[in-house]
Amino acid sequence: MPANFTKKLFSYFFEHEKIGEPMRYLLIGGTCGVLDLSLLYIQVEFFHIWYLAATIISFVTITTFGYFGQKYFTFRNKSKNYKKQMPIFFVIVGIGLLINTSCMFFFVSILQIWYIIANVITKFIVLIWNYFANKHITFSTK
């Protein structure tokens, strides 16, 4: 029974006509976010890398995983046009990186918020940008 319940729950949240795509995006984006945050923490706390440099390094490192996860799992995009899609994805992520870095600087250096809390807040801002930009530009079926 638990396996059947889990399958139904998964199907409801990730296959649902209206909420499936945003839920899949949150799963991939959340996984990328946790990996990004972990990498950021390790770089700053163990390797003593400046928080803004570590933010950029961790953000860029996770981007490739994000591309394939969003393409195949979230948006279920079957296009083989990687030469067009991948650069668009990286431009959108690059804009997200600028948003990310700017917000990190503002929250940490100006507002004096701990870099981990600042990064969590920033993740939600960038998440909204990335979802809508990738949905309507990178992986658009129009």
Phi and psi restraints in degrees (value plus and minus 20) as a CYANA .aco file:
   2 PRO   PHI     -80.2   -40.2
   2 PRO   PSI     -56.9   -16.9
   3 ALA   PHI     -86.0   -46.0
   3 ALA   PSI     -61.4   -21.4
   4 ASN   PHI     -85.7   -45.7
   4 ASN   PSI     -61.6   -21.6
   5 PHE   PHI     -81.7   -41.7
   5 PHE   PSI     -64.6   -24.6
   6 THR   PHI     -81.7   -41.7
   6 THR   PSI     -62.1   -22.1
   7 LYS   PHI     -83.6   -43.6
   7 LYS   PSI     -63.5   -23.5
   8 LYS   PHI     -85.5   -45.5
   8 LYS   PSI     -61.6   -21.6
   9 LEU   PHI     -83.1   -43.1
   9 LEU   PSI     -66.6   -26.6
  10 PHE   PHI     -79.2   -39.2
  10 PHE   PSI     -67.2   -27.2
  11 SER   PHI     -80.9   -40.9
  11 SER   PSI     -62.5   -22.5
  12 TYR   PHI     -83.4   -43.4
  12 TYR   PSI     -69.2   -29.2
  13 PHE   PHI     -95.9   -55.9
  13 PHE   PSI     -56.4   -16.4
  14 PHE   PHI    -123.1   -83.1
  14 PHE   PSI     -32.5     7.5
  15 GLU   PHI    -134.2   -94.2
  15 GLU   PSI     -26.2    13.8
  16 HIS   PHI     -78.4   -38.4
  16 HIS   PSI     119.3   159.3
  17 GLU   PHI     -77.7   -37.7
  17 GLU   PSI     -60.6   -20.6
  18 LYS   PHI    -115.9   -75.9
  18 LYS   PSI     -60.8   -20.8
  19 ILE   PHI    -123.5   -83.5
  19 ILE   PSI     -26.7    13.3
  20 GLY   PHI     -79.4   -39.4
  20 GLY   PSI     -69.7   -29.7
  21 GLU   PHI     -83.6   -43.6
  21 GLU   PSI     -70.2   -30.2
  22 PRO   PHI     -80.0   -40.0
  22 PRO   PSI     -55.5   -15.5
  23 MET   PHI     -88.2   -48.2
  23 MET   PSI     -59.6   -19.6
  24 ARG   PHI     -85.0   -45.0
  24 ARG   PSI     -58.9   -18.9
  25 TYR   PHI     -81.9   -41.9
  25 TYR   PSI     -64.0   -24.0
  26 LEU   PHI     -83.3   -43.3
  26 LEU   PSI     -56.5   -16.5
  27 LEU   PHI     -85.2   -45.2
  27 LEU   PSI     -70.8   -30.8
  28 ILE   PHI     -87.4   -47.4
  28 ILE   PSI     -66.6   -26.6
  29 GLY   PHI     -82.5   -42.5
  29 GLY   PSI     -59.3   -19.3
  30 GLY   PHI     -85.7   -45.7
  30 GLY   PSI     -61.5   -21.5
  31 THR   PHI     -82.2   -42.2
  31 THR   PSI     -66.0   -26.0
  32 CYS   PHI     -82.2   -42.2
  32 CYS   PSI     -59.7   -19.7
  33 GLY   PHI     -83.0   -43.0
  33 GLY   PSI     -63.9   -23.9
  34 VAL   PHI     -85.8   -45.8
  34 VAL   PSI     -63.2   -23.2
  35 LEU   PHI     -83.1   -43.1
  35 LEU   PSI     -62.4   -22.4
  36 ASP   PHI     -82.8   -42.8
  36 ASP   PSI     -67.0   -27.0
  37 LEU   PHI     -82.8   -42.8
  37 LEU   PSI     -61.4   -21.4
  38 SER   PHI     -83.3   -43.3
  38 SER   PSI     -65.8   -25.8
  39 LEU   PHI     -83.8   -43.8
  39 LEU   PSI     -60.4   -20.4
  40 LEU   PHI     -79.5   -39.5
  40 LEU   PSI     -69.2   -29.2
  41 TYR   PHI     -80.3   -40.3
  41 TYR   PSI     -66.8   -26.8
  42 ILE   PHI     -80.5   -40.5
  42 ILE   PSI     -64.2   -24.2
  43 GLN   PHI     -83.5   -43.5
  43 GLN   PSI     -64.9   -24.9
  44 VAL   PHI     -93.2   -53.2
  44 VAL   PSI     -68.6   -28.6
  45 GLU   PHI     -99.0   -59.0
  45 GLU   PSI     -55.9   -15.9
  46 PHE   PHI    -121.0   -81.0
  46 PHE   PSI     -52.2   -12.2
  47 PHE   PHI    -127.2   -87.2
  47 PHE   PSI     -22.7    17.3
  48 HIS   PHI      35.5    75.5
  48 HIS   PSI      21.1    61.1
  49 ILE   PHI    -104.5   -64.5
  49 ILE   PSI     118.4   158.4
  50 TRP   PHI     -73.4   -33.4
  50 TRP   PSI     117.1   157.1
  51 TYR   PHI     -77.5   -37.5
  51 TYR   PSI     -55.9   -15.9
  52 LEU   PHI     -91.8   -51.8
  52 LEU   PSI     -60.3   -20.3
  53 ALA   PHI     -84.5   -44.5
  53 ALA   PSI     -62.7   -22.7
  54 ALA   PHI     -84.1   -44.1
  54 ALA   PSI     -56.2   -16.2
  55 THR   PHI     -81.1   -41.1
  55 THR   PSI     -65.5   -25.5
  56 ILE   PHI     -85.9   -45.9
  56 ILE   PSI     -66.9   -26.9
  57 ILE   PHI     -79.9   -39.9
  57 ILE   PSI     -67.7   -27.7
  58 SER   PHI     -88.6   -48.6
  58 SER   PSI     -58.4   -18.4
  59 PHE   PHI     -82.3   -42.3
  59 PHE   PSI     -67.2   -27.2
  60 VAL   PHI     -88.2   -48.2
  60 VAL   PSI     -57.8   -17.8
  61 THR   PHI     -80.7   -40.7
  61 THR   PSI     -58.5   -18.5
  62 ILE   PHI    -102.5   -62.5
  62 ILE   PSI     -34.7     5.3
  63 THR   PHI     -79.3   -39.3
  63 THR   PSI     -61.2   -21.2
  64 THR   PHI     -84.1   -44.1
  64 THR   PSI     -64.8   -24.8
  65 PHE   PHI     -78.4   -38.4
  65 PHE   PSI     -62.7   -22.7
  66 GLY   PHI     -81.1   -41.1
  66 GLY   PSI     -61.0   -21.0
  67 TYR   PHI     -78.4   -38.4
  67 TYR   PSI     -73.4   -33.4
  68 PHE   PHI     -88.1   -48.1
  68 PHE   PSI     -57.5   -17.5
  69 GLY   PHI     -84.1   -44.1
  69 GLY   PSI     -64.6   -24.6
  70 GLN   PHI     -90.2   -50.2
  70 GLN   PSI     -61.8   -21.8
  71 LYS   PHI     -81.4   -41.4
  71 LYS   PSI     -73.7   -33.7
  72 TYR   PHI    -109.9   -69.9
  72 TYR   PSI     -55.6   -15.6
  73 PHE   PHI    -113.2   -73.2
  73 PHE   PSI     -73.6   -33.6
  74 THR   PHI     -89.9   -49.9
  74 THR   PSI     -80.7   -40.7
  75 PHE   PHI    -113.0   -73.0
  75 PHE   PSI     -27.6    12.4
  76 ARG   PHI      28.9    68.9
  76 ARG   PSI      26.6    66.6
  77 ASN   PHI    -105.4   -65.4
  77 ASN   PSI     103.8   143.8
  78 LYS   PHI    -120.2   -80.2
  78 LYS   PSI     -17.9    22.1
  79 SER   PHI     -80.7   -40.7
  79 SER   PSI     117.9   157.9
  80 LYS   PHI    -116.5   -76.5
  80 LYS   PSI     -11.0    29.0
  81 ASN   PHI    -104.1   -64.1
  81 ASN   PSI      44.0    84.0
  82 TYR   PHI     -83.4   -43.4
  82 TYR   PSI     -53.5   -13.5
  83 LYS   PHI     -83.9   -43.9
  83 LYS   PSI     -46.1    -6.1
  84 LYS   PHI    -113.3   -73.3
  84 LYS   PSI     -67.1   -27.1
  85 GLN   PHI     -88.6   -48.6
  85 GLN   PSI     -65.4   -25.4
  86 MET   PHI     -81.8   -41.8
  86 MET   PSI     -65.7   -25.7
  87 PRO   PHI     -82.0   -42.0
  87 PRO   PSI     -58.0   -18.0
  88 ILE   PHI     -83.1   -43.1
  88 ILE   PSI     -64.7   -24.7
  89 PHE   PHI     -78.2   -38.2
  89 PHE   PSI     -64.9   -24.9
  90 PHE   PHI     -89.5   -49.5
  90 PHE   PSI     -50.8   -10.8
  91 VAL   PHI     -86.4   -46.4
  91 VAL   PSI     -65.4   -25.4
  92 ILE   PHI     -82.4   -42.4
  92 ILE   PSI     -64.0   -24.0
  93 VAL   PHI     -86.3   -46.3
  93 VAL   PSI     -55.6   -15.6
  94 GLY   PHI     -81.6   -41.6
  94 GLY   PSI     -61.4   -21.4
  95 ILE   PHI     -84.2   -44.2
  95 ILE   PSI     -60.6   -20.6
  96 GLY   PHI     -81.1   -41.1
  96 GLY   PSI     -57.1   -17.1
  97 LEU   PHI     -84.7   -44.7
  97 LEU   PSI     -60.5   -20.5
  98 LEU   PHI     -83.4   -43.4
  98 LEU   PSI     -62.5   -22.5
  99 ILE   PHI     -82.4   -42.4
  99 ILE   PSI     -66.6   -26.6
 100 ASN   PHI     -77.6   -37.6
 100 ASN   PSI     -71.8   -31.8
 101 THR   PHI     -86.0   -46.0
 101 THR   PSI     -61.6   -21.6
 102 SER   PHI     -82.6   -42.6
 102 SER   PSI     -65.1   -25.1
 103 CYS   PHI     -84.4   -44.4
 103 CYS   PSI     -61.9   -21.9
 104 MET   PHI     -79.9   -39.9
 104 MET   PSI     -66.3   -26.3
 105 PHE   PHI     -80.5   -40.5
 105 PHE   PSI     -66.3   -26.3
 106 PHE   PHI     -81.7   -41.7
 106 PHE   PSI     -70.0   -30.0
 107 PHE   PHI     -87.5   -47.5
 107 PHE   PSI     -61.4   -21.4
 108 VAL   PHI    -103.7   -63.7
 108 VAL   PSI     -72.6   -32.6
 109 SER   PHI    -100.2   -60.2
 109 SER   PSI     -52.2   -12.2
 110 ILE   PHI    -113.9   -73.9
 110 ILE   PSI     -72.8   -32.8
 111 LEU   PHI    -106.7   -66.7
 111 LEU   PSI     -29.1    10.9
 112 GLN   PHI      42.4    82.4
 112 GLN   PSI      17.3    57.3
 113 ILE   PHI    -108.1   -68.1
 113 ILE   PSI     121.7   161.7
 114 TRP   PHI     -75.3   -35.3
 114 TRP   PSI     116.7   156.7
 115 TYR   PHI     -78.4   -38.4
 115 TYR   PSI     -50.3   -10.3
 116 ILE   PHI     -89.7   -49.7
 116 ILE   PSI     -66.2   -26.2
 117 ILE   PHI     -82.8   -42.8
 117 ILE   PSI     -63.2   -23.2
 118 ALA   PHI     -79.3   -39.3
 118 ALA   PSI     -59.9   -19.9
 119 ASN   PHI     -87.9   -47.9
 119 ASN   PSI     -58.7   -18.7
 120 VAL   PHI     -83.8   -43.8
 120 VAL   PSI     -66.0   -26.0
 121 ILE   PHI     -80.5   -40.5
 121 ILE   PSI     -65.7   -25.7
 122 THR   PHI     -82.4   -42.4
 122 THR   PSI     -56.8   -16.8
 123 LYS   PHI     -76.5   -36.5
 123 LYS   PSI     -61.9   -21.9
 124 PHE   PHI     -86.9   -46.9
 124 PHE   PSI     -57.2   -17.2
 125 ILE   PHI     -85.1   -45.1
 125 ILE   PSI     -68.7   -28.7
 126 VAL   PHI     -88.5   -48.5
 126 VAL   PSI     -54.9   -14.9
 127 LEU   PHI     -77.7   -37.7
 127 LEU   PSI     -64.5   -24.5
 128 ILE   PHI     -84.2   -44.2
 128 ILE   PSI     -67.2   -27.2
 129 TRP   PHI     -77.6   -37.6
 129 TRP   PSI     -72.8   -32.8
 130 ASN   PHI     -81.5   -41.5
 130 ASN   PSI     -62.0   -22.0
 131 TYR   PHI     -80.2   -40.2
 131 TYR   PSI     -74.3   -34.3
 132 PHE   PHI     -89.4   -49.4
 132 PHE   PSI     -57.7   -17.7
 133 ALA   PHI     -86.7   -46.7
 133 ALA   PSI     -63.7   -23.7
 134 ASN   PHI     -91.2   -51.2
 134 ASN   PSI     -57.1   -17.1
 135 LYS   PHI     -83.0   -43.0
 135 LYS   PSI     -64.7   -24.7
 136 HIS   PHI    -115.9   -75.9
 136 HIS   PSI     -32.1     7.9
 137 ILE   PHI    -139.0   -99.0
 137 ILE   PSI     -88.0   -48.0
 138 THR   PHI     -81.3   -41.3
 138 THR   PSI     -72.2   -32.2
 139 PHE   PHI    -128.1   -88.1
 139 PHE   PSI       1.3    41.3
 140 SER   PHI     -84.8   -44.8
 140 SER   PSI     119.4   159.4
 141 THR   PHI    -115.3   -75.3
 141 THR   PSI     -13.9    26.1
